[in-house]
Amino acid sequence: MKKLNFNILLLLLSASVLIFSSCESNDPEDENEGELITDVTLKFTEVDPAQGFIGTPFEVQASDPDGLELGNNPTIETINLEIGKTYLLELSLFNRIENEDITEEIEEEADEHQFFFLGSAFVGSPILTYIYDDEDGDGNPIGLRGFVTVASVPSFNNAQFRLILRHDLNKSFVGANNPNFENFVEAGGETDLDITFPLVLN
């Protein structure tokens, strides 16, 4: 009887060790989660460095209460820029669901985030050029702040202004320091934001 009880006890112990180790091996590893973004604001301020001119800022917004990467009903405003002008572009992002300022998170984790500027406005026969005006602690670009210049003689007046935010990418990847890098996915990471604004030149 004692031998039987001992065997049962041994069996129970073995089963519990097996269950414990099985649970332990299936526990998910901590991952650096992407950002949930419900609102994006693009603030444009006309500038003329040669004359020290700074114009009146105006804003263009995109929003979706469920998240711009998750929802099905985004509200996206049109960007209107003037031919031949240069603008300081400042981006701000917010998560209304969690009441979080995503701009601050990007600044705090600057080495893990970078914006790219694509669409027909920037690639092919571009009518806009973009220059980064911010960088992380390693000297790599971020894109929360930069300068957009409109061509003096644009080949067309309507285009698509595609804004992409990548998270946890390899910023040292060849070409990743180019704001118009079409093969941005090759640098790794995940997309936190991929949104296209209509653009009209006046």
VENWOQUI-V138393 format. One record per helix or strand. SS is the DSSP state (A for helix, B for strand). FROM is the first residue (numbers start at 0). TO is the last residue. Records with the same first field share a line. If there is no record, write none. Layout:
SS = FROM-TO  FROM-TO
//
This chain:
A = 1-25  101-107  109-111  183-186
B = 38-47  52-53  57-62  74-75  78-80  85-94  99-100  112-117  127-131  134-134  140-140  144-149  157-166  189-200
//
